[in-house]
Amino acid sequence: MTKAERRAFNQRQHAITRQQAQQDRGPRGVAELWWDQARKLAGDRADQGDEAAWSDLAVTLKNYCDRYGQ
C-alpha cells in the first residue's frame, strides 16, 4: 500500500469511527458531523478554484435559518 493509499484508508477509518460516535449522540451529533463534512467539502472545492461551493453552502444555511429562525 502506498503512502497515499494508507492515508486515505486511515481517513476513511477515522470517519467511520467518528460517524458512529456522533450517531450515538442522536440528531445533534449527526448534524454536527454533516456540518463538519460540508465545511471540509467547501474548503476542498475552493482550494481547487470552485468558489461556488461556499456560495451553495451559504444559501443552504440561509434557507435553514429562514425556516427555523422565526
N, C-alpha and C positions, 0 to 999 in steps of 0.2 A: 504494500500500500504506500503510495506516495505521501509526502508531507501534506499536500493539498487535500488528498482524499481522506487522510487521517483527521485533518482539521474539520472537514465537512462532516465526517462521521461523528466526531466529538460534539460539534454544534447541534446536530440532529438529536443526539442522546440527551444533551443538556435541555433542549427544547421539549422533548418528551417528558423528562423528569419535572421540569418547571410547569408544563401544562397539567400534569397530574396533581401537583401540589396546589396550583391555582384553582383547579376544579373542586378540590376538597373545600375550598373557601366559599363555594357557591357562585352565584351570578356576579358578585362584585369581583371575585378573583378572576373569573373568565373575562370580564370586561377589562380588567387591568392587563391581562395577557394580550387581548386584542389591541388595546391602546399602545402597548409597547411594540407590538408587531407592526402596527400601522406607522408609527414614527420611524421605525427601522426601515421599512419599505420606502417611505417617502424620502428619507435621507439617502438611501442607496440609489434611488432613481435620480435624485437631484445631483448626486456625485457623478452620475452618468450623463448629466446635462438635461434631465427631464424635470423642469421646474413645475410642470403641470401636476405632478403627483402631490406636491404640497398644496396646490390650489384645490385639488379634488378633495383632499383630506379636510381642508379648511371649510369647504362647502358642506361636507358631510357633518362636521361638528356644528356648524352654524344651524343646519336643519335640525339636528338633535336638540340644541339649546332653544331654538324657537319652539319646538314641540313641547318640551318639558319645563321650560323656564317660566311659564306663566302661572 
